[in-house]
């Protein structure tokens, strides 16, 4: 999680992936220590779920 001090008592919350500021009232996702903006959600999901990735016809046997 990236935070930058801007004023005493106030913190800027930054997206873990793109480092863009997440402003007050804006949606974001907090998961496993990351804070992710809506624009980065799909990439974050791909990264988090990469261990679950399969290709039809090439599935791994467990």
KARA-V866375 format. One record per backbone hydrogen bond with DSSP energy under -1.0 kcal/mol. NH is the residue of the N-H (numbers start at 0). CO is the residue of the C=O. Records with the same first field share a line. If there is no record, write none. Layout:
NH=CO + CO
This chain:
3=11
5=9
9=6
11=3
13=1
14=19
15=34
18=14
21=12
25=22
28=35
30=33
33=30
35=28
43=39
44=40
45=41
46=42
47=43
48=44
51=48
52=49
57=54
